[in-house]
Amino acid sequence: MNIKRIGLIAIFELQRLFATKRGWIAIAAFVLVWYAILRYAIAEAVSIVSDPNFKNMIQSFSGVVGMQKIALWPEMELALYLVWSIFLFPMFVIFASADQTVEDRTRGTLRFLTLRTTRAEIVIGRFFGQLFNTLLLITISAVGAWLLMVLRDPTLWLSGLHRATLIVLELTLITAPFIALMSVSNHFANSSKMSMIYAILAYITLATIVAFALEYSAYAEYLFYLFPGYQGAETIAQNINLTRFATPLIHSVVLIAISCELLRRRAL
């Protein structure tokens, strides 16, 4: 395992996004989508929530769904951004990281890459490259939410900057298992589109099976911890526990190890 080769592969993933015409088109689309969310969803919601009567009602409702802590944040834009991001970024990552090894394998270029590097280094390098891409895109959207907050209340700029930084790091941690999941899915598909379909179908099918098992045993609820992104509820509730931080790391390591083993056993 060579760290330098892994770094070069990760940098190549960054270049595919930030140094190509196709990548810049994707970034432009991402920025426009988040501009619409920030301008027409989050900004409008903040103006409504600012009403004292509505604020009391929303705080009562947030206690029921486990959002009572973030409902009290003075940086309301960042609180709403966090809720939107926890649901949107996993789906975005599934689409953005769908092609890690599958297209190279179908074109035959993966065989030539293995002449200069190991298969495990390719998997790990592509994973970290996609993770860095996701970190940068999350940062772009978080800065937009922070600027929206500063325009409303400039006195919150410092506390908001600190909270936005923590949100970026945690969202990156939450999305990491989904990138690793797509790395595994690549080994069962012949195209990036089929890789997305397989990952979504597998996720929904397993979630349905666990939900069905809950009708017969309450202990089946613990099976949800096997699913990437399940700790998102802990993030919204702002619960400080081992599950919130350790679970996505464990998911990522296990899935990447599975992906490395699958590629090692595969004929190229």
N, C-alpha and C positions, 0 to 999 in steps of 0.2 A: 504494500500500500504506500503510494508516493503522494505526499501532500501537495507537492508542486504540480503534478499532473492533474490532481483533483481540482486545484485552483484554476488551472488553465481551462479545464472543461467547464467549470462554473462561470468563468469570464466569458466563454463563448456563448453561454446561455444569455448573459447580459447583453452581449453584442447583438444577438438575434432580435432582442426587443428594442434596444436603444440605438442601434447603428444600422438599421434596415428600414426601407420604406414601409414594408408591411408592419413592422413593429411600431413605427410612429403613427401609423393609421390606427392601430389598436390602442395606443396611448391616447390619441385624440378622442376616440370613441369613449374610452374610459373616463376621461376628464369631462366630456359633455354629459355623460350619464350622471356622474356625481355632482356636476353643477346643477342639473335639474333636480336631483334629490335634495341638495342643500338649499337651493333657492326656493323651490316650490313645495317641498315637504317639511324639511326641518325648520326653515325660517318661519314658515306660516304656522307650524305647530307651536313654536316658542312664543309667538305673539298671542296665541290662544291660551297657552298654559300660564302666561303671565297674569291673566285675570285671577284675582284672589279666590273667588268662589270656585272657579274651575280647578284651580291649583289644589284646593282642599279635597275636591272630588277625585282628582287624578291620584293624589297621594293615598287616599283610602283604597282606590282600585289597585294601585301599585303594590300595596301590602299583600293583597290577595295573590298576585302573580309573582311575588318575590322581587319586586323592583323598588321596594321602599327606600333603599339606600341611595340609588342613583337619582330617584325622584327628588331628593333633597339637595342635590348638587346645585350650587349657584351657576355652574357652567352648564346650563340646560342644553345648549347646542351639542356639547360633547356627550352628554348623557343620551340624547336621541341618536347621535351619530353611532354610539357604541351599539345600541339596540339594532339599528339598521345594518351595521357592518357584520355583526355576529351571524345574521341570516344571509347576507348577500355575498360576503367574501368566500365562504366555503363553496358556494355555487360557482362563483367567478373562477376560483382556483381549479375546480374540476375542468372547466373549459380551457383555461389558459395553460394548464400543465398537462394536457391530454397527450401531447407528443413529446415524450422523453426518450424513448428508444424504438417505438413501434415503426415510425416512418423510416428511420435508418435501417432497421432490420428488413423491412419489406423491399427497400431499394438495394440492399446488399452492402451498403456503406459501413454498417456496423462491423462486418468482418474485417474491413481494412483498418478501422479504428483500433481493433484489438491487437493489431500488429505493433502499436506504439504504447498501448496502455492495457491494463487488466479490465475484465468485465465489471468487477466490483467498483473500480475507480470510475468507470463510465456512469454506473448507476448513482453512486454517491455524488459525483461531480454535477450531474444533471439535476439531482435533488437540491443541492445547495444553490445552484444557479437559479432554479425556479423559486427557491426560498428568498433569495436576494431580490429577484424581480418583484415578488409579492411584497416584500418589506418596503421597497421604494414606492410602489403603487399605493400601498396603505398610507405611507407617509404623505404622499401628494393629497389624498382625500382628507386625511386628518388635519393637514395644514389648512385646507379649505374650511373645515368645520371650525378650526381655531380662529381664523380670520373673521368668519361670520360672527363668532362670539365677541371678538374684540370690537367689531363695528357696533355691536349693541351695547357693550359695557367695557370700555378700555381698561378699567381698574382690575379686571380679571385676567389680564394678559399673562402675568407670571404664573399664577396658580393654574390657569388654563394650559399654559405651555407644559408645565410639569405633568398635569393629568393627561394631556394629549400624547406625551412621550410614553407614558405607561400604557396607554390604550394601544398605541402602535406596536409596542413590544408584545403585548398579550394577544392582540389579533394575529400577529405573525406566528406566535406559538400555537394558536388555535388552528390556523390554516395549514401548519406543517404536516399533520397526519393526512390531510387530504392530498397534498402533493405526493406523499409516500404511497397513498392508496392508488393514485393514478400510475405511479411507477409499477406497482404490482399488476394493475389492470392492463398495462401495455403488453404484458407477456401472453395475454389470452386473446388479443385482438389483432387484426391485420390492418387497422387504420386508426387514426386518432379519434374519428367519430365513433367507431365501434367501441373504442376504449372508454369513451364517456358513457355510452349506453350501457356497457357491461357494469361499470362502477355504480351508476345510478340504480340499475335494476337490482344488483346485489345488495346495495345499501337498503333500498326500500323493502326488498323481500325479507331480509334478515330482521329489519325493524318490525315488519308485520308479524313475523313468527314469534318474536319476543313479546310483542303486545298481546298476541293470542295466548301465549303461555302465562301471562299475568292473570288471566281469568282463572287459572287453576292453581297458581302458586305465587304468593307475594314476593318470594325470593327471586323470581325471574326478573324483577326490576334491576338487580345488580348486573344482569347481562347487558344492560344499556351502556355500562362503562366500557364495553368492548368496542363501542362505536366511536369513530373519530368525531370530534365536535360536541360530544355529549356534555363536556364540562362548560359549554357556553352558558348553560343555566346558572352554574356557579359564578361565572363572571358577571352576569347581569345582576345577580343577588349580592355580588361583592363579598362572597364568603371566602375568608382566608383559611384555606386548608390544603392538605397535600394533594387532594384530587384535582383541584383547580390547576395546579402547575405541573404535577408529575405525570398525570394521565396523558397529555398530548406528547410529552417527551417519550414515554414508554411506547405509545402507539407508533410514533415516527421510527424509533429504533427497530421495533419488531417488524414493521412493514418493509423498511429498507433492507433488513436482513433477509426477509422472504424474497424480495425482489432480486437481491444479489444471488441468492441460491437458485432461483428460477432461471436467471440468465446464465449462470454457470453450467447448469444442466442442459441448456438448450443448444441444439445444433444450429450454427449460423451458416 
